[in-house]
């Protein structure tokens, strides 16, 4: 068993303080409108401390998506239920909607923008979890398409990110989970 030292506990606390402060500032001002200096001043840490945990401000953004990817890899991948690939895809996007709802709404609105390069990064765990479902569905004849599994995943994510974006535009004014479910059911008729 690994012993957790006071130094490790302090390092974790400092990391959390920096990350949480950055997220609070993202919520209020947007990612592109904050600086490392501002994050450190609000967190009450030296700029050097920031760079002990993050290489750049962009690492904060990467961490947001890393947490989401790990959730989908370690939690959702084991919970996707359904009798066929289409039901599993619907349930995947129900989890996606629920995950988006658990974050602070204003942070989500700041993250869902065209300046965010993480939405087009290939090979993320979240995409790989869905790709496995799609591959199995194609192999079993449950999904009929002339598209590759990667293309199907991209197609589905473009649509569902649009749903999240629309929900943000409407200030969360409707049931995101139900809408994502209904939208995905209709979308899957293409396959």
C-alpha positions as CSV (number, residue, x, y, z in Angstrom):
1,X,0.0,0.0,0.0
2,X,1.3,3.4,-1.0
3,X,1.7,5.8,1.9
4,X,0.3,9.3,1.2
5,X,2.6,11.9,2.7
6,X,1.8,15.3,3.9
7,X,3.7,16.7,1.0
8,X,1.6,14.7,-1.5
9,X,-1.6,15.9,0.2
10,X,-0.4,19.5,0.0
11,X,0.5,19.1,-3.6
12,X,-2.9,17.7,-4.4
13,X,-4.6,20.5,-2.5
14,X,-2.5,23.1,-4.4
15,X,-3.4,21.4,-7.7
16,X,-7.1,21.4,-6.8
17,X,-7.0,25.1,-5.8
18,X,-5.4,26.1,-9.0
19,X,-7.7,24.0,-11.1
20,X,-10.9,25.0,-9.3
21,X,-9.9,28.7,-9.4
22,X,-9.3,28.4,-13.1
23,X,-12.7,26.8,-13.7
24,X,-14.4,29.5,-11.7
25,X,-12.7,32.2,-13.8
26,X,-13.6,30.3,-17.0
27,X,-17.2,30.3,-15.9
28,X,-17.2,34.0,-15.3
29,X,-14.9,35.3,-18.1
30,X,-14.4,32.6,-20.6
31,X,-11.2,30.5,-21.2
32,X,-9.6,33.0,-23.7
33,X,-10.2,35.9,-21.3
34,X,-8.1,34.7,-18.4
35,X,-4.4,34.6,-17.8
36,X,-2.1,32.3,-15.8
37,X,-1.2,35.4,-13.6
38,X,-4.9,36.0,-12.9
39,X,-5.5,32.4,-12.0
40,X,-2.5,32.4,-9.6
41,X,-3.5,35.7,-8.0
42,X,-7.1,34.4,-7.3
43,X,-5.8,31.1,-6.1
44,X,-3.2,32.7,-3.8
45,X,-0.3,30.8,-5.3
46,X,2.9,31.8,-7.1
47,X,3.1,31.6,-10.8
48,X,5.9,29.1,-10.4
49,X,3.5,26.8,-8.5
50,X,1.1,26.9,-11.5
51,X,3.9,25.6,-13.7
52,X,4.7,22.8,-11.3
53,X,1.3,21.3,-12.2
54,X,0.5,22.6,-15.7
55,X,2.7,23.4,-18.7
56,X,0.5,26.2,-19.9
57,X,-3.0,27.6,-19.5
58,X,-4.1,25.2,-22.3
59,X,-3.4,22.3,-19.9
60,X,-6.4,23.5,-17.8
61,X,-8.6,22.9,-20.9
62,X,-7.0,19.6,-21.6
63,X,-7.7,18.5,-18.0
64,X,-11.4,19.3,-18.4
65,X,-11.5,16.9,-21.3
66,X,-9.2,14.4,-19.7
67,X,-11.6,14.1,-16.8
68,X,-14.5,13.6,-19.3
69,X,-12.6,11.0,-21.3
70,X,-11.6,9.1,-18.2
71,X,-15.2,9.1,-17.0
72,X,-16.3,7.6,-20.3
73,X,-13.5,5.1,-20.4
74,X,-13.8,3.8,-16.8
75,X,-17.4,4.4,-16.1
76,X,-19.6,4.7,-19.1
77,X,-17.9,1.9,-21.1
78,X,-19.0,-0.5,-18.5
79,X,-22.6,0.9,-18.2
80,X,-23.7,1.2,-21.8
81,X,-26.8,-1.0,-21.9
82,X,-28.9,-2.0,-24.9
83,X,-29.9,-5.1,-26.8
84,X,-28.3,-3.7,-30.0
85,X,-25.8,-1.1,-31.1
86,X,-28.4,1.6,-31.7
87,X,-29.8,1.2,-28.2
88,X,-26.2,1.4,-26.8
89,X,-25.5,4.5,-28.9
90,X,-28.6,6.2,-27.5
91,X,-27.6,5.2,-24.0
92,X,-24.1,6.5,-24.6
93,X,-25.5,9.9,-25.5
94,X,-27.8,9.9,-22.5
95,X,-24.6,9.5,-20.4
96,X,-23.1,12.3,-22.5
97,X,-26.0,14.7,-21.8
98,X,-26.0,13.8,-18.1
99,X,-22.2,14.4,-17.9
100,X,-22.7,17.8,-19.5
101,X,-25.5,18.7,-17.0
102,X,-23.3,17.9,-14.0
103,X,-20.9,20.7,-14.8
104,X,-21.7,24.3,-13.9
105,X,-23.9,25.7,-16.7
106,X,-21.8,28.8,-17.4
107,X,-18.6,26.8,-17.6
108,X,-20.2,24.5,-20.1
109,X,-21.3,27.5,-22.2
110,X,-17.7,28.8,-22.2
111,X,-16.3,25.4,-23.2
112,X,-18.7,24.9,-26.1
113,X,-17.2,27.3,-28.6
114,X,-15.5,27.2,-31.9
115,X,-12.1,28.2,-30.4
116,X,-11.9,24.9,-28.4
117,X,-9.5,22.5,-30.2
118,X,-10.4,19.6,-28.0
119,X,-13.6,19.0,-29.9
120,X,-11.7,18.0,-33.0
121,X,-8.9,16.1,-31.3
122,X,-8.8,12.5,-32.6
123,X,-8.3,9.4,-30.5
124,X,-9.9,10.6,-27.3
125,X,-11.2,7.8,-25.0
126,X,-14.7,9.1,-25.3
127,X,-14.6,8.6,-29.0
128,X,-13.0,5.3,-28.7
129,X,-15.7,4.0,-26.4
130,X,-18.4,4.9,-28.9
131,X,-16.3,3.6,-31.8
132,X,-16.2,0.2,-30.3
133,X,-20.0,0.1,-30.1
134,X,-20.3,1.3,-33.7
135,X,-17.8,-1.3,-34.9
136,X,-19.7,-4.1,-33.1
137,X,-22.9,-2.8,-34.6
138,X,-21.5,-2.8,-38.2
139,X,-20.1,-6.2,-37.7
140,X,-23.4,-7.6,-36.5
141,X,-25.4,-5.8,-39.3
142,X,-27.2,-3.6,-36.8
143,X,-25.8,-0.5,-38.4
144,X,-25.9,-0.2,-42.1
145,X,-23.6,2.4,-43.6
146,X,-21.1,3.1,-46.3
147,X,-19.1,5.1,-43.7
148,X,-16.2,3.9,-41.6
149,X,-16.6,3.6,-37.9
150,X,-14.5,6.7,-37.4
151,X,-16.8,8.6,-39.8
152,X,-19.9,7.4,-38.0
153,X,-18.5,8.5,-34.6
154,X,-17.6,11.9,-36.1
155,X,-21.1,12.2,-37.6
156,X,-22.8,11.4,-34.3
157,X,-20.6,13.7,-32.2
158,X,-21.2,16.6,-34.6
159,X,-24.9,16.2,-34.2
160,X,-24.9,15.7,-30.4
161,X,-22.4,18.5,-29.8
162,X,-24.9,20.6,-31.7
163,X,-27.6,19.5,-29.2
164,X,-25.4,20.6,-26.3
165,X,-24.7,23.9,-28.0
166,X,-28.4,24.5,-28.7
167,X,-29.2,23.7,-25.0
168,X,-26.6,26.3,-24.0
169,X,-28.1,28.8,-26.4
170,X,-31.5,28.2,-24.8
171,X,-29.9,28.7,-21.3
172,X,-30.7,25.1,-20.4
173,X,-34.4,25.7,-20.9
174,X,-35.4,22.2,-21.8
175,X,-34.6,18.6,-20.5
176,X,-31.3,18.0,-22.2
177,X,-31.3,14.2,-21.4
178,X,-34.7,13.6,-22.9
179,X,-33.9,15.8,-25.9
180,X,-30.6,14.0,-26.5
181,X,-32.3,10.7,-26.3
182,X,-35.1,11.7,-28.8
183,X,-32.6,13.4,-31.1
184,X,-30.3,10.3,-31.2
185,X,-33.2,8.0,-31.9
186,X,-34.2,10.1,-34.9
187,X,-30.6,10.5,-36.0
188,X,-30.0,6.7,-36.0
189,X,-32.7,6.2,-38.6
190,X,-30.0,7.2,-41.0
191,X,-28.2,3.9,-40.3
